[in-house]
Amino acid sequence: VTGVQTCALPILSVLLIACNDHDSEPTELTLSDNTLTISDEGGNITIMVTSNGYWHINTDGQNWYTLSATEGTGNQLISISIEQFNTADLMRAAQLTFDYADGQAVLVLTQNRPAPPANPDDISIRLRARGGSSSLTFPSGYKCHLVVPDTANWLVCSQLAEDDTTFSIDVAKNTGNANRATSIEVRSSYDELIRKFEIVQSWRNLEPGELLIEEVFFTSNIIEETGRPDKYHGDQYFRLTNNTDEVIYADGVLICEAFINSVQNYEYLEPNKDSIADVCTCYQIPGSGTDVPIAPGKSLIIANNAQNHKATNPNSFDLSAADFEWYDVSTNSVTDTDNPDIPNLNVWMTYTLSIWVLHDRGFKGYLLALPPNSVDNEVFLRDYQWTGQYIAHTLAGDFIMDIQRYAYKIPHAWVLDAVNLSVEEKFFTLSFDAKLDAGWAHCGTIDSDPTRYGHSVRRKTDENGKLIDTNNSTYDFISDAVPTLKENPVWK
C-alpha cells in the first residue's frame, strides 16, 4: 500500500503543474482594423474581434455612431452604423477602446467632412417690383455663411443658424425705372463656394405675356326691334386673363386704345412706332400692389357699363357682376351710367368729352401696359404727351394736320400685351408696331359690316389650355368669334 501512495504523489504534482500552466495563459485580442474611415454620407461598416477571452468596448460618448454590441467573449463581428454627416463641414473622429483582461486595443473611427460641390449650382431668382420675402435653400452637410455685396442695400438676408439649410431674403420695393440685380454666395467655413443665387428684381410687377387680352367684345349686341345695338354700346367688355401658373396682381395696369386708326392713310412726320405705342385713352385698374389678384387661368371682366343688359336686350349679357367698369364724367348731355357696387377704372386720360366706347367697327388696337412705380398719372400727363404733325392722304389731297392734345406715348417696355384690329376691305396700317403685334384680328370684313354685331375677337388656346401668344393676332385670335359670355354667362 505504501508503495502505491508513494507512486501517486508525482502524478498529482504533474496535474497541478499542468493546471497552473493553463490558468496563467494570457488573454489576447486583435481587431481586423485599427483605423476605419467612412464618407460623409454615413452607412454601415464591420470590424472583426478575434479574442480568447472576455472583452468590453468603452466609447467616447459621441452619438453619431451606434454599435451592434459593446461586449462579448471570443471572436465576434461588430457592426457600426454611422449617421450622415450633415451638421458641420469639419472632419470628425471617435475612439473606441476594447478592454480585455490583459490589455487594450483601440479603434479610431473617422468620418470625412462633406466635399464641396465640384460645380456649385448657380440659381437665378426673379422677383417682382413689389418685393417681399423669399426662402432659399442650399445643400446640407456644411457649416455655411452668406456673402452679400455691400451695394445690395435693397435686400436683407436672415442669419444662418449652424444647422440651417435655408435662409430668407426680405426685398424692398423697386421704385426705379430699371431692373436691379445682385448675387448671394453660400460659402463653407473653408470659404468654398457651395451655391450661388443670382437675384434680379424687376421694375414692374407683371412681365409681358403674363396678363393677356383674351377677348375684346367691341361690336355690341343688336336689339331685335331696331336691328342695331344700343348707341352707347354699354355691353362692350374686355376679358383679361392670367396665363401663368401663379397668382398675379393686376393693380396699376393700364388699358389703352390706339391713337392710330388702322384704315386711315396717315404719314407721321416724326414716326415713332418702333419704340412707342401711341394711344388716345388710358384707364387704370386701381390698387396698391396686391389688391386685384387673379388666380392661374382666371380672368377679369372689364365692362363699359356693369349693368344687366339682358333686362333691356335679351340678346345681350348680364354684366352687373363685372370686376370693373370704366366710367366717364361727361361735360355734355351724353352721360355715363355708373354701378356703385362695381369699382371704376381710374381715368388717366381720354380724348372724349362725353363717354368712351370701343370703336364698334374695329378700327383701333388695344393694349395693356404697366408703367414704372415712378410714373403716376400726373407724371404721365406731363412727360408723355405726343405732339407733332402728320400728313393725311385723302381723295381731296394731302393735308398737314397737328396731333391733338389727346395723343400720348406708351414706351414699348411698358407693354404687357397688344392686339391690332381692322377690316380687310380698308386695312392700311397696324395701329401698333409689328414688334408688339405683327397681325390683326377682325369682326366683319367690310366697313360697317352688319354681320359683325354680336361677335368678338377671342384668343386661341393650345392643347394644355394655355392662351396662345405669338404677338401675331392674325394667328393668335379667332376673328368673328362667339363671345365667351354667350357660351358661359357665369364666368366667376
C-alpha positions as CSV (number, residue, x, y, z in Angstrom):
1,V,0.0,0.0,0.0
2,T,2.8,2.4,0.9
3,G,4.3,1.9,-2.4
4,V,1.1,2.8,-4.2
5,Q,0.8,6.0,-2.2
6,T,4.4,7.0,-2.9
7,C,3.8,6.4,-6.6
8,A,0.7,8.7,-6.7
9,L,2.5,11.9,-5.5
10,P,4.5,12.6,-8.7
11,I,1.3,12.1,-10.8
12,L,-0.6,14.7,-8.7
13,S,2.2,17.1,-9.0
14,V,2.2,16.8,-12.7
15,L,-1.6,17.5,-12.9
16,L,-1.2,20.6,-10.6
17,I,1.6,22.0,-12.7
18,A,-0.5,21.4,-15.8
19,C,-3.5,23.2,-14.3
20,N,-1.3,26.2,-13.2
21,D,0.1,26.5,-16.7
22,H,-3.4,26.7,-18.3
23,D,-4.7,29.4,-15.8
24,S,-1.7,31.6,-16.5
25,E,-2.3,31.7,-20.3
26,P,-2.7,35.4,-21.3
27,T,-5.9,36.8,-22.8
28,E,-5.3,38.2,-26.3
29,L,-7.4,40.5,-28.6
30,T,-6.9,41.7,-32.1
31,L,-9.0,43.8,-34.4
32,S,-9.3,43.4,-38.1
33,D,-8.6,47.1,-38.5
34,N,-7.3,49.7,-36.1
35,T,-8.5,52.7,-38.2
36,L,-11.7,53.0,-40.3
37,T,-12.8,55.9,-42.4
38,I,-16.2,56.4,-43.9
39,S,-17.6,59.1,-46.2
40,D,-19.9,62.0,-45.1
41,E,-22.9,60.0,-46.4
42,G,-22.5,57.5,-43.5
43,G,-23.6,53.9,-43.6
44,N,-22.6,50.6,-42.0
45,I,-19.1,49.1,-41.6
46,T,-18.0,46.0,-39.7
47,I,-14.9,45.0,-37.7
48,M,-13.8,41.5,-36.6
49,V,-12.8,41.0,-33.0
50,T,-10.5,38.0,-32.5
51,S,-10.0,37.1,-28.8
52,N,-9.6,34.2,-26.5
53,G,-11.5,35.8,-23.6
54,Y,-14.0,38.4,-22.5
55,W,-13.8,41.9,-23.8
56,H,-15.7,45.2,-23.4
57,I,-15.9,48.3,-25.6
58,N,-15.6,51.8,-24.0
59,T,-16.9,54.6,-26.3
60,D,-16.1,58.2,-26.1
61,G,-19.7,59.2,-25.7
62,Q,-20.4,60.7,-29.2
63,N,-23.8,59.9,-30.7
64,W,-23.1,59.9,-34.4
65,Y,-22.4,56.1,-34.5
66,T,-24.0,53.1,-32.9
67,L,-22.6,49.6,-32.2
68,S,-24.3,46.2,-32.6
69,A,-22.6,45.0,-29.4
70,T,-20.5,46.6,-26.7
71,E,-19.1,43.4,-25.1
72,G,-18.5,39.8,-25.9
73,T,-16.4,36.7,-25.4
74,G,-14.2,35.2,-28.0
75,N,-14.4,36.0,-31.7
76,Q,-17.3,38.3,-32.9
77,L,-18.2,40.5,-35.8
78,I,-19.2,44.0,-34.7
79,S,-21.4,46.2,-37.0
80,I,-21.0,50.0,-36.7
81,S,-23.8,52.2,-38.0
82,I,-22.8,55.8,-38.8
83,E,-25.1,58.7,-39.4
84,Q,-24.9,61.0,-42.4
85,F,-22.6,63.9,-41.7
86,N,-24.9,66.9,-42.0
87,T,-24.1,69.2,-39.1
88,A,-20.7,70.7,-39.9
89,D,-18.1,70.8,-42.6
90,L,-15.2,69.6,-40.4
91,M,-13.9,66.0,-40.2
92,R,-15.0,64.2,-37.1
93,A,-13.4,61.2,-35.3
94,A,-14.2,58.8,-32.5
95,Q,-12.1,56.4,-30.4
96,L,-13.4,53.0,-29.4
97,T,-11.3,51.2,-26.7
98,F,-11.6,47.4,-26.4
99,D,-10.7,46.4,-22.9
100,Y,-9.8,42.8,-22.1
101,A,-8.1,41.1,-19.1
102,D,-4.5,41.7,-20.2
103,G,-4.7,44.9,-22.2
104,Q,-6.5,47.2,-24.6
105,A,-7.0,47.6,-28.3
106,V,-8.0,50.9,-29.9
107,L,-10.1,51.6,-33.0
108,V,-10.0,55.1,-34.4
109,L,-13.2,55.8,-36.4
110,T,-13.1,58.8,-38.8
111,Q,-15.8,60.3,-40.9
112,N,-14.8,62.7,-43.7
113,R,-16.3,66.1,-44.0
114,P,-18.6,66.7,-47.0
115,A,-16.7,67.6,-50.0
116,P,-17.7,70.9,-51.7
117,P,-19.7,70.5,-54.9
118,A,-17.5,70.3,-57.9
119,N,-19.8,72.6,-59.9
120,P,-21.8,74.7,-57.4
121,D,-25.4,75.5,-58.6
122,D,-25.9,79.0,-59.9
123,I,-29.6,79.6,-59.3
124,S,-31.5,82.6,-60.8
125,I,-34.2,84.1,-58.7
126,R,-36.5,86.7,-60.3
127,L,-38.6,89.0,-58.1
128,R,-41.3,91.4,-58.9
129,A,-41.1,95.2,-58.1
130,R,-43.3,94.9,-55.1
131,G,-40.6,93.0,-53.3
132,G,-41.4,90.7,-50.3
133,S,-39.8,87.7,-48.7
134,S,-38.4,84.6,-50.3
135,S,-36.9,81.4,-48.8
136,L,-33.8,80.0,-50.4
137,T,-32.2,76.6,-49.8
138,F,-28.7,75.0,-50.2
139,P,-27.3,71.5,-49.8
140,S,-27.0,70.0,-46.3
141,G,-23.7,69.0,-44.9
142,Y,-21.9,72.3,-44.4
143,K,-21.4,75.0,-41.8
144,C,-22.1,78.0,-44.0
145,H,-22.2,81.7,-44.1
146,L,-23.6,84.2,-46.6
147,V,-21.6,86.7,-48.7
148,V,-23.8,89.6,-49.8
149,P,-22.3,92.6,-51.7
150,D,-22.4,95.9,-49.8
151,T,-24.2,97.5,-52.7
152,A,-27.2,95.3,-52.3
153,N,-28.8,97.5,-49.7
154,W,-32.2,96.8,-51.1
155,L,-32.4,93.4,-49.5
156,V,-31.8,91.9,-46.1
157,C,-30.7,88.3,-45.5
158,S,-31.6,86.3,-42.4
159,Q,-28.8,85.0,-40.3
160,L,-27.9,81.3,-40.6
161,A,-28.1,79.0,-37.6
162,E,-25.5,76.3,-37.5
163,D,-27.8,73.5,-38.7
164,D,-29.9,75.6,-41.2
165,T,-30.1,74.7,-44.9
166,T,-32.4,77.6,-45.7
167,F,-32.3,81.4,-45.3
168,S,-34.7,84.1,-46.2
169,I,-34.3,87.4,-48.0
170,D,-36.5,90.4,-47.5
171,V,-36.6,92.6,-50.6
172,A,-37.7,96.2,-50.7
173,K,-40.0,97.7,-53.3
174,N,-38.2,98.7,-56.5
175,T,-39.4,102.2,-57.2
176,G,-36.9,102.8,-60.0
177,N,-37.3,102.5,-63.8
178,A,-34.9,99.6,-64.3
179,N,-34.2,96.1,-63.1
180,R,-31.7,95.7,-60.3
181,A,-29.5,92.7,-59.6
182,T,-27.1,91.2,-57.1
183,S,-25.7,87.8,-56.1
184,I,-25.6,86.0,-52.8
185,E,-23.0,83.3,-52.2
186,V,-23.3,80.5,-49.7
187,R,-19.8,79.5,-48.6
188,S,-18.4,76.9,-46.2
189,S,-16.2,77.6,-43.3
190,Y,-13.3,76.8,-45.6
191,D,-14.6,79.6,-47.9
192,E,-15.6,77.0,-50.5
193,L,-18.5,78.1,-52.8
194,I,-21.5,75.8,-52.0
195,R,-24.2,77.6,-54.0
196,K,-24.7,81.0,-55.7
197,F,-28.0,82.8,-56.1
198,E,-28.4,85.5,-58.8
199,I,-31.1,87.8,-57.7
200,V,-32.9,90.0,-60.2
201,Q,-35.7,92.3,-59.2
202,S,-37.9,93.7,-62.0
203,W,-39.0,97.3,-62.1
204,R,-42.6,96.0,-62.6
205,N,-45.0,93.6,-61.0
206,L,-46.1,91.9,-64.3
207,E,-44.0,90.7,-67.2
208,P,-45.1,90.7,-70.9
209,G,-47.3,87.7,-71.7
210,E,-48.4,87.0,-68.1
211,L,-51.7,89.1,-68.2
212,L,-53.2,88.8,-71.7
213,I,-56.2,90.3,-73.6
214,E,-58.2,87.1,-74.1
215,E,-61.2,88.8,-75.6
216,V,-62.4,92.1,-76.9
217,F,-66.1,92.5,-77.4
218,F,-66.5,95.8,-79.2
219,T,-69.4,95.2,-81.7
220,S,-72.2,95.1,-79.1
221,N,-75.4,93.1,-79.5
222,I,-78.3,94.1,-81.7
223,I,-81.7,94.9,-80.4
224,E,-84.3,92.8,-82.4
225,E,-86.7,95.7,-82.8
226,T,-84.1,98.0,-84.5
227,G,-81.6,95.6,-85.9
228,R,-78.9,97.7,-84.3
229,P,-77.2,97.9,-80.9
230,D,-77.7,100.5,-78.3
231,K,-76.0,103.6,-79.4
232,Y,-73.9,103.8,-76.2
233,H,-72.6,100.3,-76.5
234,G,-72.9,99.6,-72.8
235,D,-72.4,95.8,-73.1
236,Q,-68.8,96.1,-74.5
237,Y,-66.2,94.4,-72.4
238,F,-62.6,93.2,-72.2
239,R,-61.6,89.8,-70.8
240,L,-58.1,89.9,-69.2
241,T,-56.7,86.5,-68.3
242,N,-53.8,85.3,-66.1
243,N,-51.8,83.0,-68.4
244,T,-49.3,81.9,-65.7
245,D,-49.3,79.1,-63.1
246,E,-49.2,81.5,-60.2
247,V,-51.4,84.2,-58.7
248,I,-50.7,87.6,-60.3
249,Y,-51.9,91.0,-59.5
250,A,-53.4,93.5,-62.0
251,D,-53.0,96.6,-59.8
252,G,-51.9,99.6,-61.8
253,V,-52.4,98.0,-65.3
254,L,-53.4,100.5,-68.0
255,I,-56.0,99.6,-70.6
256,C,-55.4,101.8,-73.7
257,E,-56.9,102.5,-77.1
258,A,-54.6,103.2,-80.1
259,F,-54.4,106.7,-81.4
260,I,-53.6,105.4,-84.9
261,N,-56.6,104.3,-86.9
262,S,-55.8,101.2,-88.9
263,V,-57.8,102.3,-92.0
264,Q,-56.6,105.8,-92.4
265,N,-53.7,106.7,-94.7
266,Y,-51.7,109.0,-92.4
267,E,-48.0,109.7,-92.6
268,Y,-46.4,110.9,-89.4
269,L,-43.7,113.4,-89.9
270,E,-41.8,112.1,-86.8
271,P,-42.6,108.3,-86.8
272,N,-42.0,106.6,-83.5
273,K,-44.0,103.3,-83.8
274,D,-40.8,101.2,-83.5
275,S,-40.4,102.3,-79.8
276,I,-43.6,104.0,-78.8
277,A,-47.3,102.9,-78.8
278,D,-49.4,105.9,-79.5
279,V,-52.7,106.0,-77.5
280,C,-55.7,108.2,-77.1
281,T,-57.2,106.7,-73.9
282,C,-55.6,105.3,-70.7
283,Y,-57.7,103.8,-68.0
284,Q,-56.0,102.2,-65.0
285,I,-57.0,99.3,-62.8
286,P,-56.9,100.6,-59.2
287,G,-54.9,99.1,-56.4
288,S,-51.7,99.5,-54.4
289,G,-49.9,96.3,-55.4
290,T,-51.8,93.2,-54.2
291,D,-55.5,94.4,-54.2
292,V,-56.5,92.8,-57.5
293,P,-55.4,89.1,-57.5
294,I,-56.1,86.8,-60.5
295,A,-55.7,83.1,-59.9
296,P,-54.0,81.0,-62.6
297,G,-56.2,80.7,-65.7
298,K,-58.8,83.1,-64.3
299,S,-60.0,86.4,-65.8
300,L,-61.1,89.9,-65.0
301,I,-64.2,91.2,-66.9
302,I,-63.8,95.0,-67.5
303,A,-67.2,96.3,-68.7
304,N,-68.3,99.5,-70.3
305,N,-71.4,99.6,-68.1
306,A,-71.6,97.0,-65.3
307,Q,-75.3,96.5,-65.8
308,N,-77.7,93.7,-66.5
309,H,-78.1,94.4,-70.2
310,K,-80.4,91.4,-70.7
311,A,-83.1,93.4,-68.9
312,T,-83.5,95.6,-72.0
313,N,-82.0,93.4,-74.7
314,P,-82.4,89.6,-74.4
315,N,-79.5,89.2,-76.9
316,S,-77.1,90.9,-74.5
317,F,-75.3,90.0,-71.3
318,D,-75.6,90.4,-67.6
319,L,-72.5,92.4,-66.7
320,S,-73.8,93.5,-63.3
321,A,-71.1,91.4,-61.6
322,A,-68.2,92.6,-63.7
323,D,-64.9,93.1,-61.9
324,F,-64.5,96.7,-63.0
325,E,-66.2,99.2,-65.3
326,W,-65.0,102.3,-67.0
327,Y,-66.9,105.4,-66.1
328,D,-66.6,108.9,-67.6
329,V,-67.8,112.2,-66.1
330,S,-69.3,113.8,-69.2
331,T,-69.1,117.5,-70.0
332,N,-72.1,117.4,-72.3
333,S,-75.6,116.0,-72.4
334,V,-74.4,112.4,-73.1
335,T,-73.9,110.9,-69.7
336,D,-72.5,107.6,-68.5
337,T,-74.2,105.0,-66.2
338,D,-72.4,104.1,-63.0
339,N,-72.9,100.9,-61.0
340,P,-72.0,102.0,-57.4
341,D,-71.3,98.3,-56.5
342,I,-68.6,97.8,-59.1
343,P,-65.3,99.6,-58.8
344,N,-64.4,102.1,-61.6
345,L,-61.2,102.2,-63.5
346,N,-59.1,105.3,-62.9
347,V,-59.2,107.7,-65.8
348,W,-55.6,108.7,-66.7
349,M,-56.6,110.4,-69.9
350,T,-59.3,110.2,-72.7
351,Y,-60.0,112.0,-75.9
352,T,-63.7,112.2,-75.4
353,L,-65.7,114.9,-73.7
354,S,-68.6,112.6,-73.0
355,I,-68.1,108.8,-72.7
356,W,-65.6,106.4,-74.1
357,V,-66.9,103.5,-76.2
358,L,-64.7,101.0,-78.1
359,H,-64.6,101.6,-81.8
360,D,-67.5,99.4,-82.8
361,R,-66.3,98.8,-86.4
362,G,-62.9,97.6,-85.1
363,F,-60.5,100.1,-86.5
364,K,-58.4,100.6,-83.3
365,G,-55.9,98.5,-81.4
366,Y,-55.9,97.9,-77.7
367,L,-53.1,97.3,-75.3
368,L,-52.2,96.5,-71.7
369,A,-49.3,98.4,-70.1
370,L,-47.7,98.7,-66.7
371,P,-45.7,101.9,-66.1
372,P,-42.9,102.1,-63.6
373,N,-43.7,102.9,-60.0
374,S,-42.2,106.3,-60.5
375,V,-44.7,107.2,-63.2
376,D,-48.1,108.2,-61.9
377,N,-51.0,109.9,-63.6
378,E,-49.5,113.4,-63.1
379,V,-46.1,112.4,-64.4
380,F,-47.6,110.7,-67.4
381,L,-49.7,113.7,-68.4
382,R,-46.7,116.0,-68.0
383,D,-44.0,113.9,-69.7
384,Y,-45.6,111.5,-72.2
385,Q,-47.7,113.7,-74.4
386,W,-47.2,113.1,-78.2
387,T,-47.0,116.3,-80.2
388,G,-46.1,116.9,-83.8
389,Q,-47.7,116.8,-87.2
390,Y,-48.9,114.2,-89.7
391,I,-49.9,114.2,-93.4
392,A,-53.4,113.0,-94.1
393,H,-53.5,111.5,-97.6
394,T,-57.1,111.8,-98.8
395,L,-59.1,111.8,-102.0
396,A,-59.3,115.6,-101.8
397,G,-55.5,115.9,-101.4
398,D,-52.8,115.8,-98.8
399,F,-53.2,117.9,-95.6
400,I,-50.8,118.6,-92.8
401,M,-52.5,118.1,-89.5
402,D,-51.5,118.7,-85.9
403,I,-51.5,115.8,-83.5
404,Q,-54.1,116.8,-80.9
405,R,-53.7,117.0,-77.2
406,Y,-55.2,113.6,-76.5
407,A,-52.3,111.7,-78.0
408,Y,-49.9,110.1,-75.5
409,K,-46.9,107.8,-75.7
410,I,-46.6,104.3,-74.1
411,P,-43.0,103.1,-74.3
412,H,-42.8,99.5,-75.7
413,A,-41.0,98.5,-72.4
414,W,-44.3,99.1,-70.5
415,V,-46.5,97.0,-72.8
416,L,-47.7,93.6,-71.5
417,D,-49.9,92.7,-74.4
418,A,-51.4,94.3,-77.6
419,V,-53.9,93.5,-80.2
420,N,-54.4,95.2,-83.6
421,L,-57.9,95.3,-85.1
422,S,-59.0,96.2,-88.6
423,V,-61.2,95.0,-91.5
424,E,-59.9,93.5,-94.8
425,E,-61.7,96.0,-97.1
426,K,-60.0,99.1,-95.7
427,F,-56.9,97.9,-93.8
428,F,-54.0,100.4,-94.3
429,T,-51.6,100.1,-91.3
430,L,-51.2,98.4,-87.9
431,S,-52.2,100.6,-85.0
432,F,-49.2,99.2,-83.1
433,D,-45.8,98.3,-84.4
434,A,-45.2,94.7,-85.5
435,K,-42.9,94.1,-82.5
436,L,-46.0,94.4,-80.3
437,D,-48.4,92.7,-82.7
438,A,-47.5,91.6,-86.2
439,G,-51.0,90.9,-87.3
440,W,-54.6,91.9,-86.8
441,A,-58.0,90.4,-85.9
442,H,-61.5,91.5,-87.0
443,C,-65.2,91.2,-86.8
444,G,-66.7,91.5,-90.3
445,T,-64.7,92.1,-93.5
446,I,-66.1,95.4,-94.8
447,D,-66.6,98.8,-93.3
448,S,-69.7,98.9,-91.1
449,D,-70.3,95.2,-91.8
450,P,-73.7,94.3,-90.4
451,T,-72.6,90.7,-89.7
452,R,-70.1,91.9,-87.1
453,Y,-72.7,92.5,-84.3
454,G,-72.7,90.0,-81.5
455,H,-69.2,88.8,-82.3
456,S,-65.9,89.3,-80.6
457,V,-62.2,88.5,-81.1
458,R,-61.1,85.7,-78.9
459,R,-57.6,84.4,-78.2
460,K,-57.0,80.7,-79.1
461,T,-55.7,78.1,-76.6
462,D,-53.2,75.4,-77.0
463,E,-53.6,71.7,-76.2
464,N,-52.8,72.5,-72.5
465,G,-55.5,75.1,-72.2
466,K,-52.9,78.0,-72.2
467,L,-53.6,81.1,-74.3
468,I,-51.6,81.3,-77.5
469,D,-49.4,84.4,-77.6
470,T,-47.0,84.8,-80.5
471,N,-47.5,88.5,-80.8
472,N,-49.4,88.0,-84.1
473,S,-53.2,88.5,-83.7
474,T,-53.9,87.0,-87.1
475,Y,-52.7,83.7,-85.8
476,D,-53.4,84.1,-82.0
477,F,-57.0,85.2,-82.3
478,I,-60.3,83.8,-83.5
479,S,-62.0,86.5,-85.5
480,D,-65.8,86.8,-85.7
481,A,-65.9,84.6,-82.6
482,V,-68.9,83.7,-80.4
483,P,-68.4,85.8,-77.2
484,T,-67.3,83.9,-74.1
485,L,-70.3,85.4,-72.2
486,K,-72.6,83.8,-74.8
487,E,-71.1,80.4,-74.1
488,N,-70.8,80.9,-70.3
489,P,-72.8,83.8,-68.8
490,V,-71.5,82.9,-65.4
491,W,-67.7,83.5,-65.6
492,K,-66.7,83.6,-61.9
